[in-house]
């Protein structure tokens, strides 16, 4: 009786799986299409190879593709508020986003550099060790000591424009950017000088 019951349960489960069909498999990213879409939609602000030369626009080359897809989806949904990027992302399908993201991941990021000698030591201390008395975690814990980040979870920061990083940390702190609980918690405890110092230090990481 037990074996008959087990057989019937197996039949029901298998039948259900067949009825629902196989799980969808994401198509392999098309880098050629990604490059073409990037050239039309993104290159004007982020440069032809993803190495933006405008300090307020982030460098995207060599960024983790999963992170880029997440950000584009959140611009499109409104979870990450930005009038310009929301408009750009609105025209992109999920496949477009993946193609662009994986093409950008294949491009070599250009190194940046720190500019403020007076605060670079403070920036390094915060990045590598945090601020213990205010329970501010070290940036390196999630973004790695050299700023390479952790794929799919934490973005690559190495060489990023200090102006852009400063703007993002300030937006997290002030509740304008709301798509990362972790970063909101960290930035909420930082003052302007600390934000600028760590952003400048990040610009020189490589």
C-alpha positions as CSV (number, residue, x, y, z in Angstrom):
1,X,0.0,0.0,0.0
2,X,2.8,2.4,0.9
3,X,4.6,1.8,-2.4
4,X,1.4,2.4,-4.3
5,X,0.8,5.7,-2.4
6,X,4.4,6.7,-3.1
7,X,4.0,5.9,-6.8
8,X,0.8,8.0,-7.0
9,X,2.4,11.0,-5.3
10,X,5.4,10.8,-7.7
11,X,2.9,10.7,-10.6
12,X,1.1,13.7,-9.4
13,X,4.2,15.7,-8.8
14,X,5.8,14.8,-12.1
15,X,2.5,15.5,-13.9
16,X,2.3,18.9,-12.3
17,X,5.9,19.7,-13.3
18,X,5.2,18.7,-16.9
19,X,2.0,20.8,-17.0
20,X,3.8,23.9,-15.8
21,X,6.7,23.3,-18.3
22,X,10.4,23.6,-17.6
23,X,11.7,26.5,-15.7
24,X,12.6,29.4,-18.0
25,X,16.3,29.7,-18.8
26,X,17.7,33.2,-19.3
27,X,19.1,33.8,-22.7
28,X,22.8,34.2,-23.0
29,X,23.7,37.9,-23.1
30,X,24.2,39.3,-26.5
31,X,27.3,41.6,-26.2
32,X,26.9,43.0,-29.7
33,X,23.4,44.1,-29.0
34,X,24.5,45.4,-25.6
35,X,27.2,47.6,-27.3
36,X,24.7,48.9,-29.8
37,X,22.0,49.7,-27.2
38,X,24.6,51.3,-25.0
39,X,25.8,53.5,-27.8
40,X,22.3,54.8,-28.5
41,X,21.0,55.1,-25.0
42,X,23.9,55.5,-22.6
43,X,27.2,56.6,-24.3
44,X,26.4,60.3,-24.3
45,X,26.6,60.5,-20.5
46,X,28.8,57.5,-19.7
47,X,31.3,57.6,-22.6
48,X,31.6,55.1,-25.4
49,X,33.5,52.5,-23.3
50,X,31.7,53.1,-20.0
51,X,34.5,55.2,-18.6
52,X,32.6,58.4,-18.0
53,X,34.8,61.5,-18.1
54,X,32.1,63.7,-16.4
55,X,32.5,63.5,-12.6
56,X,28.7,63.6,-11.9
57,X,28.1,60.5,-14.1
58,X,29.5,57.2,-12.8
59,X,32.0,55.0,-14.5
60,X,30.3,51.8,-15.5
61,X,33.0,49.8,-17.2
62,X,33.9,46.5,-15.4
63,X,31.0,46.9,-13.0
64,X,29.3,43.6,-11.9
65,X,26.5,42.9,-14.5
66,X,24.0,41.6,-11.9
67,X,24.4,44.9,-10.0
68,X,23.9,47.0,-13.1
69,X,20.8,45.0,-14.1
70,X,19.4,45.6,-10.6
71,X,20.0,49.3,-10.8
72,X,18.4,49.6,-14.2
73,X,15.3,47.6,-13.1
74,X,15.0,49.9,-10.0
75,X,15.3,53.0,-12.1
76,X,12.6,51.7,-14.3
77,X,10.3,50.7,-11.4
78,X,10.9,53.9,-9.6
79,X,12.5,52.2,-6.5
80,X,15.6,54.2,-7.3
81,X,14.5,57.8,-8.1
82,X,16.3,59.7,-10.8
83,X,14.4,61.6,-13.5
84,X,17.0,61.1,-16.2
85,X,17.8,57.5,-15.6
86,X,14.2,56.5,-15.1
87,X,13.4,57.9,-18.5
88,X,16.3,56.0,-20.1
89,X,15.5,52.7,-18.3
90,X,11.8,52.9,-19.2
91,X,12.7,52.1,-22.9
92,X,14.8,49.1,-22.0
93,X,13.5,45.5,-21.8
94,X,15.0,43.0,-19.4
95,X,17.1,41.5,-22.2
96,X,18.3,45.0,-23.2
97,X,19.4,45.6,-19.6
98,X,21.3,42.2,-19.4
99,X,23.0,42.8,-22.8
100,X,24.1,46.3,-21.8
101,X,25.3,45.2,-18.3
102,X,27.3,42.2,-19.5
103,X,28.9,44.3,-22.3
104,X,29.9,46.9,-19.7
105,X,31.3,44.2,-17.5
106,X,33.6,43.2,-20.4
107,X,35.1,46.7,-20.7
108,X,38.3,47.6,-18.8
109,X,37.8,50.3,-16.2
110,X,40.2,53.2,-16.3
111,X,42.0,54.1,-13.0
112,X,41.1,57.2,-11.1
113,X,43.1,59.1,-8.5
114,X,42.6,60.9,-5.1
115,X,42.9,64.7,-5.2
116,X,42.7,65.9,-1.6
117,X,45.9,65.1,0.3
118,X,44.6,66.6,3.5
119,X,41.8,64.1,3.9
120,X,43.0,61.0,2.1
121,X,44.3,59.5,5.4
122,X,40.8,60.0,7.0
123,X,39.2,58.4,3.9
124,X,41.5,55.4,4.1
125,X,40.8,54.9,7.8
126,X,37.0,54.9,7.2
127,X,37.2,52.7,4.2
128,X,39.5,50.1,5.8
129,X,38.4,50.3,9.4
130,X,35.1,52.1,9.7
131,X,34.4,54.4,12.7
132,X,34.1,52.1,15.7
133,X,32.6,54.6,18.2
134,X,29.7,55.3,15.9
135,X,29.3,51.7,14.7
136,X,30.1,52.6,11.1
137,X,31.3,49.5,9.3
138,X,34.4,49.4,7.1
139,X,33.6,49.9,3.4
140,X,36.2,47.2,2.6
141,X,34.1,44.6,4.3
142,X,31.5,44.7,1.5
143,X,33.4,46.4,-1.3
144,X,36.8,44.6,-0.8
145,X,40.1,46.2,0.2
146,X,40.9,47.3,-3.4
147,X,37.3,48.4,-4.2
148,X,36.5,45.4,-6.5
149,X,33.2,44.7,-4.7
150,X,31.4,41.4,-4.4
151,X,29.5,40.3,-7.6
152,X,25.7,40.6,-7.5
153,X,25.6,42.2,-4.1
154,X,28.1,45.0,-3.7
155,X,29.3,47.2,-6.6
156,X,32.8,47.8,-7.7
157,X,33.9,51.2,-6.4
158,X,37.6,51.3,-7.5
159,X,38.4,54.5,-9.4
160,X,34.9,55.8,-9.3
161,X,34.5,59.6,-9.6
162,X,34.6,61.2,-6.1
163,X,31.8,63.6,-7.0
164,X,29.5,60.8,-7.9
165,X,30.3,58.7,-4.8
166,X,29.8,61.8,-2.6
167,X,26.5,62.5,-4.2
168,X,25.3,58.9,-3.7
169,X,26.4,58.7,0.0
170,X,24.7,62.0,0.6
171,X,21.5,60.8,-1.1
172,X,21.6,57.7,1.1
173,X,22.1,59.7,4.2
174,X,19.4,62.2,3.4
175,X,16.8,59.6,2.5
176,X,16.7,60.5,-1.2
177,X,18.2,57.3,-2.5
178,X,16.2,54.4,-0.9
179,X,17.2,51.2,-2.6
180,X,19.8,49.9,-0.2
181,X,19.0,49.5,3.5
182,X,22.6,48.8,4.3
183,X,24.0,51.9,2.7
184,X,21.3,54.1,4.2
185,X,22.3,52.8,7.6
186,X,26.0,53.5,7.0
187,X,25.6,56.9,5.4
188,X,23.2,58.1,8.1
189,X,26.0,58.2,10.6
190,X,28.5,60.1,8.4
191,X,29.1,63.8,8.2
192,X,30.0,65.8,5.0
193,X,33.7,65.8,5.7
194,X,33.8,62.0,6.2
195,X,31.7,61.4,3.1
196,X,34.0,63.5,0.9
197,X,37.1,62.0,2.4
198,X,36.1,58.4,1.8
199,X,34.8,59.2,-1.7
200,X,38.1,60.8,-2.6
201,X,40.0,57.8,-1.2
202,X,37.8,55.4,-3.3
203,X,38.6,57.4,-6.4
204,X,42.3,56.4,-6.0
205,X,41.7,52.7,-5.3
206,X,43.0,50.2,-7.9
